[in-house]
Amino acid sequence: MYRRHIIAALLLLAPLLAGCSRVQTHDERLRALLGRVDRGVERGPFRASWESLRSYQTPDWYRDAKFGIFIHWGVYSVPAYDNEWYPRNMYLESSPVFAHHVSTYGPQIRFGYKDFIPRFTAARFDADQWARLFRRAGARYVVPVAEHHDGFSLYNNTLSAWNAVNMGPKRDVMSLLAGAIRRQGMIFGASSHRAEHWWFFEGGAQFPSDVRETANAGLYGPAFPRKTGFGDESQPTASYLDDWLGRTAELVEQYRPQLLWFDWWIEQPVFEPYRRRFAAYYYNRARDWNRGVVINYKLGAFPEQTAVLDVERGQLDSISAHPWQTDTSVSKRSWGYIRDDEFKTAGSLVHDLADIVSKNGSLLLNIGPRPDGTIPEPVERILLDIGRWLEVNGEAIYGSRPWTVFGEGPTQVAAGSFKDAERAAFTSEDIRFTTKGDVLYAILLDWPGDNRAVIKSLAENGPGAGRAIGNVELLGSRAPLKWTRTAAALVVELPAERPCSYAYALKLSP
């Protein structure tokens, strides 16, 4: 009798248990995520209109942080050849990368991009070790790539099986990094490059390759031609745009990043209503969390004041009324790890940081780890050198604001993207200014040969004529300084010993 009662109860519970264990379909998960977006927009106060989004205010944490680390780490680090666009170029028959791939790995029908995934092991990846290094480098925020153009996600992407939880590392890389970064007291962000995936693998659809195989559509699809027959950019379908929005919302819901960095191509017209929806949802969610958040954008994707402009491998040539950002790489040739890479010097990056901050900007500096999760030794040395400089001079960087003029000197900085290799080296006559309260900092971008800093902007009749100067110090040095202020310049006699390398900050107090 007792056994019959147990069996009857289990039969009654079976439908309920089956319903609880049923896995949601892709479409159900996407609808749920899009529903979260719509409910987030409805809650307000931000609405999905540019007029409403112009009330956005850049949070103080970002305005004060000034220096962050970008991380391009993905399957493209396995071939480690040319740059992080290897997955696209290996399918473009006119590209040298195509020929390299065939000669090294064989035809793309037999060895495609997907076949690199098992080699992306992350066997020596230690999120806490990375975070400690970034903290020592002086970074205040860290932005790992969540999904690059290649379509392989480094997070627990429930809309695609092609992710680091299921394959390759078989770990939720974003979750591990988020925890480690926050434990070090830094702000966690994430980047999405998904928009370009619409056409990224188009080459593989033009000849026999694994891109054409239906089983791989979740990674390579849709592989649509980038250009239409009329030469215009092809525009994604509504289903693709919904998927883009759903994936981005999932990043927000799972990891609560305080910065979301978008690569180019979301400026395409068809993305416009989706950009508005996402921004309103994200800003409203940030209010739920009681945290300030930032969206980085390029190429006019967002109107001024609705998000923060990002300039790739370039700078501005004047002070911006609104906070902005440069993203550049320690590498001269790539964003992801490649063998035999060439790197910028720590000194040139410190100079860029000072120039950018003087113009109301921040620097997001990218690194590319190896596929096993180790950071190349030259990159680590560069980061630590920057950190040592910031230990001495961070007072002139963190929490600072622009002055009346950004600087002085003969070296011209070209405005715009991809201009980082165009300027000459800075000289001892090149000076950059920042302020904090009633203190002015003058950062000398080289040490004067005669140990005399000549600052023309602080002449008695210069732009800083109204600023009282009662004391002059050199950060990192205890040596008392002699100085005079004339109609031509403020002249400061510097000590014989330099307190650091690369650049030297004078602190001018009333």
N, C-alpha and C positions, 0 to 999 in steps of 0.2 A: 504493500500500500504506500509506504513512504517513498519508494523508488518511483512509483507512478506519479506522485505529486511533484517530485523533482523534475521528472521528464516533462510534465505538463507546463510547469513554470518556465522551463527553458524554451519550450516551444512558443510560449506567449512572448518571451523576451527576444526571441531570435530576430524578428523584423526590426526591433529597436536597436539591437546590437549591430545588425548589418548596416542600418542607417548611420550609426555613429562611426563605423569604421570605413565607410565609403570615402574614397579619395575624390576630391573635387576635380572636375575637368579643367582644362586650360581656360575655356570660355567662362566657366563659373568663377574661377579665380580672378580673371580679368574684370569681369563684371563687378566683383566685390571690391577690387582695388579702385575702379573708376567710381564706384559708389562712395568710397571713402573720400575721393577727391571732391565729388559734388557736395557731399555733406559738409566737408571742410569749407568750401566756398560759401555755402548757405549760412554757415554760422557767423560769418563776418569777423571783424569789421571790414576786412579787405574783400572787395568784389572783383570779379573777372573783367575789369575794365581798366584801361590805362589811366583814366582819370582817378579812379580809386587807388591804384597802385602807386601813383605819384606821392601819396602820403607816407610811403615807406621811408624809414630813417635807418641809415647804416649804423649798426650797433657800435658802441664804444669799444668793445673787445677787439673788433676788427680794426678800427681806426688806430688803436693803440699797439696792435700786434706787430705790424710792419714787415715781418719776415716769416715765411712759411715754407714747408717742404712739400713738393709734388712727387708722386711715385708712379712711374710707368713700369708696371711689372705684369707680364702676361706670357702667353704661349709664344709670342714673337721673340722672347728672350732666348728661346731654344736654338733656332737657327743662328741667332746673334750675328746677322749679316745685313749690311746696308743701313737699315733703320727699322723702326716699328711698323712701317708700312710693308714689310716683307710679305705678309699674308695677301695683300692686294697685288703687289708687283710680281709675285711668283706665278700669277695667272695671266699676266699681260705679256703676250708673246713678243712684243717689241722691247721689253725691259731686259736689261742685263741680269736682273735678279731671276728672271725666268730661266735663262741659260744656266746660271749658277745652280738653281734648284735641280734642274734636270741632270746636270753633270754630277751633282753631289748626292742626290737622293733618288733619282730616277723620275720617270714621267709622272705627271700629276694625277693620272688615272690610277697609278699604283701607290704613289706616296703623295698624299695631299696635305693640306695644312692641318687637318684633324689628326693626322698621324704624329704630329709633334706633341700632342696633348699628354700622352703617357710619359714623355720625357720632361715635362714641366712638373718636377717632383716636389719642389720646395722642401727637400730633405733636410736642409740646414736652416730653414726659416725660423727665426725667433723674434716674434713681434715685440717683446719687451726689450730685447737687445737693440732693435731698430729705434724704438721710442727713446731709449736712453741716449743713443747717438744723436738723434734729432734735438733732444733737449740740450745736450752739450754743444750742439751747433748754434744754439740761440734761437731756434724756431719757436714760435708761439702757436702755430697751427699746422696741421698736416693733412694733406689731401691725396689719398691713394686713388688710383683709377679703379672704379667699380666695374666698368665695362668699356673696352676700347672698341674701335671700328670693327674688329675681328669677330665680335659677337660672342666671345667667351667671357662669362661673368665671373668675377672674383668674390661674389656674394651668393647667398642662398636664394637664387632666382627661382621662384616657383612657376614662372612663365616659360622657362626653358630648362631642359635637362643638361644643356651644355654649360656647366658651371663648375667651379672649383670644389664644391661640396661633393659632387658626384664623380668628378674626373680629376686627373692630374694630382694636385695637392691633397684632394679629398678632405679639405678643411674649409671652414667659413673664414676666409682670409680677412674679409672686412670686419667681422665680429672680433677676431683676435686683435686686429690693429686698433679698432675703436677702443677696446678695453685698455690696451697697453698705452695708447696715446693719452687717454684721459687719466690714467694712473700717474703719468708724468706731468700732469697739470696743463696739458696743451689742449687746444680745440681740435675736434675731429671733423673733417669734411670728406667729401667724396666727389668724384667727377664722373660724368656720363658723356660718352662719345657715340652713343647709339644712333643718333640721327643719320650719320653718314653710312651706316650699315645698309641702308636702302640700295646703294649701288656698289658697295665696297668690293664684292666678289664678282662683278659683272664679267670680268675677263674669263673666269672659269666656265661661264655658260656658253662661250664662243667656240670651244673645241672639246674633245673628249677629256673630261677630268672628273674628279670626285664631286665637284660642285653640282654636277648634273644629277647626281644620285639622290633619289627621293629620301633615302634614309638620313641624308646629311642636311636636309632642308632647314632643320632647326638651328644649325650653325651658320650655314652659308646663305640661306634665303633672306630676301627675295632675289638678290643678284640682278637687280633691274639696271638697265643702262643709265648712266648718270645724265647723259644728254639726250634730248629728244631729237627727232629728225630735223628740227628747225634750229638746233644748236642751243636751245634753252635748257635749263636744269629741269630734269624730270621731277615731278612732284609725287610724294608718297600717297598711298591710298588711305582712306579713313581707318581701315583695320590696322594698318601699320602705325598710324598716328596714335590710335587707341593703345596699341601695344607699347609704344614709346612712353606714353603718359603713365600706363600701368606699371611699367618697369621702374620709372623714376619715382612714382609714389611708393612702390615697395621699398626702395632704398630709404625713403623718409620714414616709413612706418617701422621698418626693422631696426634701423641704426641711428635714427635721429641726428643726422649730420647737421652741423651749424653752418656749413658752407656747401653749396652745390655749384660745381664748376661745369659749365657747358661748353663744348667745343663748337667750332663753326658749323654751319649748315642748318642749324635751327633757325637761322634768319630767313630761310625760305618762306615765301608767302603762305604756304599751306599750313605751316606750324603756328601761325600767328594766334589763332584762338586758343590753341593748346598751351602756348606760352603764358597767355593771360590766366587761363584756368589753373595751371600749375603754380604760378607765382602767388595767386590769391590763396590757394589751398596751403601752400608751404608757409607763407607768412602767418596765416591763421593758426596753423599747427604750432608754429613757434610760440605764439601767444599762449597756447595750451600748455606748452612746456615751460613757459616763462624764461625763454632764452632768445637772444638776438641771433638772427640768421642772415646769411648773405647768399645771393645768386651772382655768380660771375658769368658774363656774356661777352661775345665778340661781334664785330661787324654790324652794329645797329640792331641786333636781335631784340633788344629792349630799349624803350625810350629812356632818355636821361632822367635820373632820379628814381626810377623804378627798380633798379638793380645796380651792380657795380661793374663798370667797364673793365675788360681785361685786354691787354695788348701783348700779343704773342711775339717773343724774341724782339722786343722793341720798347720804346719809351715815349714819353711826351717831352716836348721842348719848352713847356711853360707850366706854371702852377694851375692845376685844375680846381675849380670851385667844389667839385665833388670827389670823394675818395675813388681811387682807381687802382689797378694792379698790373704789374708786368709778370708774365709767366715766361721763364726761360730755363734752359737746361745747363747743367755743368758740362755736358757734352757739346762739342761744336757740331756734331754730325747727326745725332740721334736723340730720341727721348727714351727709348728702351735700351737695354744692354746690347752692345755689340762688341765683338772681339777687336782688338787693336784700335780702340777708340782714341780720340783726341779730346782733351779737356781744357776748359778755360782755367785761368789762374784764380786763386782765392783773392788776390789783390784786385783783379778786374771786377770780380763779383762784389767785393766790398765797395768799390767805386760806384758800381751800378746801384747798389743798395742806397748809398748816400744820395746819389742824384735823384733816384726815384722818390725817396722819402721827402726830399726837399720840395718836391712838386705835388705833395699830398697823396703819394702812391704807396703801395706795398709790393714786396718782391716775393713771388712764389717760385722757388728754385727746385727744379726737377732732378731726380736721380733715377737710374735704371738698374735695379738689382739683377744678379745672375739667376738662371732658372732654379738653382738649388736654394735660393733665398739669401745668399751672401751678398754683401755690398762691396763692389770693387774697392781695393785698397786706395787707389788714387782719389776716388770719390770721398772715402772716409777722411783722408787727410785734408782735402779741401774743406769739408764741412767743419772739421775740428779747428782749422785755421780761422775760418769765419767766426766760429764760436769764441776763440781766444780774442779776436778783435772786438767782438761785442761785449765780452767781459769787461774790457777797458772802456769802451765807448758807447755801450748800450744806452747810457743816460741821454745821449744826443739823438737816439733813434726811437726807442720804445716810448710810446705815449706822447711823442712830439707832434707839432703842427707846423705848417709852412709859415714862413716869415713874409715880409713885404715883397722881397725878391727871392728867388730860389737860390741864386748864386751869382758868381762872377768868374771871369777867366776866358781864355781864348778858345778853348776846345768846344766845338759845337756838337750837340746831340741831335741827330736826325729824328724827327717825329715819325711814328708809325710802326707797323709790324715788320718783322724780319729785317730790322735795321741795326741789329746788335753788333754786327761786324763792320759797320761803316765808319764809326768814329775813330779818331786817333786816340792815343793814350792820353789820359789826363796829366796835367803838369802841376807844379807847385803854385802856379797862379790861379788854378781852378779851385774854387772854394764853394761849398754848399752850406746853406743855412737851414737850421731848424729852430723852433722855439718850444718852450715849456713854461707856462706861467710867465713870470717877468724875466726869465733867463733866455738868452740867445746863444746858440751854438754855431760856431763857424768851423766847418770840417775841411781841413786842408787835404787835398787829394794827392799831394806829394810833399815831401819835406824840402823846404827851401835850402838851396845850396849854401847860402850865407847865414842860415839859422835865423832869418828875419821874416816873419809873416806880415805881408802887406795887404791890408783889407780895405779896398777902395770904397766899398759900399758903406763903410762906417766912418768915412771922412766927416768932418764937422759940417760939411754942406752936401753930404751924400744922401742916399735913400734912408739911411739910419740916423740922420742928424738929430732927430728928436729922441733917440734912445739914450738914456743915461747909462754910462759905464763906470762902475766904481771898482770893479775887481775883474781880473783876467786870470784864468787858470788853464792849464793843459791837462786834460783828463789822463789819468794814469801816472802823472808826475807830481811830486811834492815840491819841485823846485819853484821858488818865487820868480815871477816874471816881471820884467820891466817893459813898459809900454808907453807910447805917446800917441796922442790923437791930434791930427793937424787938419788943415783944409784939404789936404790931398788924400789922406788915408789914416787908418788905425795901424800902427806899426808895433808888432810884438816881438821882443827878443826871446827866442826859444832856447831851451837848455841844450847842452851838448849831447845829452843822451836821449834817444828816442824812447817813448814809453811803449811802443808797439810797432807793428808793421802796417804798411798799406796806406793808411789815412790817419789824420791826427785832429782831434776835436778840441777846440778852444771853448771854454765856458765863460761867457761874458755876463756878469751880474751887475745890477744897479748899485 
